[in-house]
Amino acid sequence: QVQLVESGGGLVQAGGSLRLSCAASGRFFRTYTMGWFRQNPGKERDFVAAIDWNGSSTIYADSVKGRFTISRDNAENTVYLQMNSLKPEDMAVYYCAARDGRPSPSYIWYGYWGQGTQVTVSS
């Protein structure tokens, strides 16, 4: 199995940037698709971005395309989400997730989750 721990969240002004990190432990990290999702209280968990095991395929939600970049460093067992041009609507708890399969925008296919990191964007 894979254990995931997010970091890098915090408070940023609209238009600013943050880089989230997700540190993974486990023998199978390098074979897993990794994803980022975000969620606010009482709302559905929304897809943000995903990347396949070797970084050759990425997908993004339309709302973040062109502003966010997902990447991974398998040697360091870490996946990143670079967030630029942040907007107030980006404010959420961001979760790192892993699945044994292709990148997918549906959270139901991801079996491993971190505890989340809060991103707050001030206007």
C-alpha positions as a printed NumPy array, in Angstrom:
array([[  0.   ,   0.   ,   0.   ],
       [  0.907,   3.661,  -0.273],
       [  0.864,   6.271,   2.469],
       [  0.577,   9.911,   1.401],
       [  1.322,  13.143,   3.257],
       [  0.569,  16.551,   1.738],
       [  2.35 ,  19.771,   2.568],
       [  2.791,  23.265,   1.198],
       [ -0.638,  24.713,   1.779],
       [ -1.138,  28.103,   3.323],
       [ -2.429,  31.609,   2.81 ],
       [ -1.754,  33.412,  -0.444],
       [ -3.14 ,  36.497,  -2.123],
       [ -5.106,  36.211,  -5.341],
       [ -2.697,  36.085,  -8.253],
       [ -0.008,  34.451,  -6.171],
       [  1.492,  30.985,  -6.264],
       [  1.888,  27.932,  -4.078],
       [  3.525,  24.578,  -4.612],
       [  1.959,  21.602,  -2.905],
       [  3.973,  18.478,  -2.233],
       [  2.814,  14.945,  -1.582],
       [  5.359,  12.604,  -0.061],
       [  4.656,   8.92 ,  -0.562],
       [  5.886,   5.824,   1.156],
       [  5.485,   2.286,  -0.065],
       [  7.062,  -0.071,  -2.526],
       [  4.69 ,   0.598,  -5.412],
       [  4.736,   4.39 ,  -5.685],
       [  6.501,   4.379,  -9.033],
       [  3.767,   2.266, -10.63 ],
       [  0.829,   4.412,  -9.441],
       [ -1.082,   7.177, -11.075],
       [ -1.134,  10.173,  -8.748],
       [ -3.866,  12.758,  -8.526],
       [ -4.815,  15.971,  -6.791],
       [ -8.36 ,  16.709,  -5.664],
       [ -9.882,  19.522,  -3.662],
       [-12.9  ,  19.825,  -1.435],
       [-14.808,  22.375,   0.62 ],
       [-17.198,  21.601,   3.489],
       [-20.499,  20.206,   2.301],
       [-19.3  ,  19.965,  -1.297],
       [-18.305,  17.15 ,  -3.606],
       [-14.659,  16.319,  -3.975],
       [-13.449,  17.901,  -7.214],
       [-10.758,  16.692,  -9.54 ],
       [ -7.77 ,  18.968, -10.078],
       [ -5.026,  17.074, -11.911],
       [ -3.521,  13.625, -12.387],
       [ -0.31 ,  12.153, -13.725],
       [  0.538,   8.625, -14.779],
       [  3.298,   6.477, -13.381],
       [  6.108,   7.78 , -15.583],
       [  4.853,  11.326, -16.091],
       [  4.059,  10.804, -19.769],
       [  0.352,  11.562, -19.414],
       [ -1.337,  14.345, -17.47 ],
       [ -4.926,  15.544, -17.25 ],
       [ -6.352,  18.696, -15.711],
       [ -9.676,  20.106, -14.715],
       [-10.745,  22.879, -17.068],
       [-10.834,  25.299, -14.155],
       [ -7.092,  24.961, -13.514],
       [ -5.722,  24.25 , -16.977],
       [ -2.974,  26.683, -17.862],
       [ -2.495,  27.736, -14.244],
       [ -1.641,  24.512, -12.406],
       [  1.032,  21.959, -13.24 ],
       [  1.281,  18.467, -11.821],
       [  4.64 ,  16.722, -11.777],
       [  6.362,  13.882, -10.011],
       [  9.825,  12.879,  -8.937],
       [  9.831,   9.13 ,  -8.543],
       [ 13.37 ,   9.109,  -7.189],
       [ 12.092,  11.199,  -4.273],
       [  8.673,   9.5  ,  -4.05 ],
       [  7.006,  12.884,  -4.362],
       [  4.287,  14.423,  -6.507],
       [  3.86 ,  18.181,  -6.826],
       [  1.146,  20.61 ,  -7.736],
       [  2.445,  23.991,  -8.825],
       [ -0.402,  26.489,  -8.548],
       [ -0.014,  29.857, -10.242],
       [ -2.396,  32.765, -10.725],
       [ -4.461,  31.603,  -7.786],
       [ -8.063,  32.716,  -7.539],
       [-10.397,  32.86 ,  -4.534],
       [-12.36 ,  29.963,  -6.014],
       [ -9.235,  27.804,  -5.711],
       [ -9.54 ,  27.93 ,  -1.934],
       [-10.093,  24.407,  -0.605],
       [ -8.514,  21.505,   1.177],
       [ -6.266,  19.801,  -1.351],
       [ -5.828,  16.043,  -1.238],
       [ -3.211,  13.853,  -2.821],
       [ -4.411,  10.464,  -4.048],
       [ -3.021,   7.344,  -5.695],
       [ -4.46 ,   4.59 ,  -7.841],
       [ -3.213,   1.541,  -9.693],
       [ -4.46 ,   2.519, -13.13 ],
       [ -4.637,   5.278, -15.696],
       [ -5.212,   8.935, -14.798],
       [ -8.864,   9.555, -14.035],
       [-10.878,  12.604, -12.954],
       [-13.108,  10.481, -10.72 ],
       [-12.135,  10.267,  -7.079],
       [-13.862,   6.902,  -6.656],
       [-11.048,   5.159,  -8.513],
       [ -8.333,   6.301,  -6.119],
       [ -7.719,   3.989,  -3.213],
       [ -5.097,   5.897,  -1.254],
       [ -5.447,   9.38 ,   0.177],
       [ -3.519,  11.871,   2.202],
       [ -5.033,  13.916,   5.008],
       [ -5.165,  17.127,   3.013],
       [ -3.583,  20.548,   3.162],
       [ -5.519,  23.807,   3.351],
       [ -5.1  ,  26.398,   0.626],
       [ -6.561,  29.806,   1.421],
       [ -6.674,  32.525,  -1.223],
       [ -7.439,  36.072,  -0.161],
       [ -9.008,  38.536,  -2.57 ]])
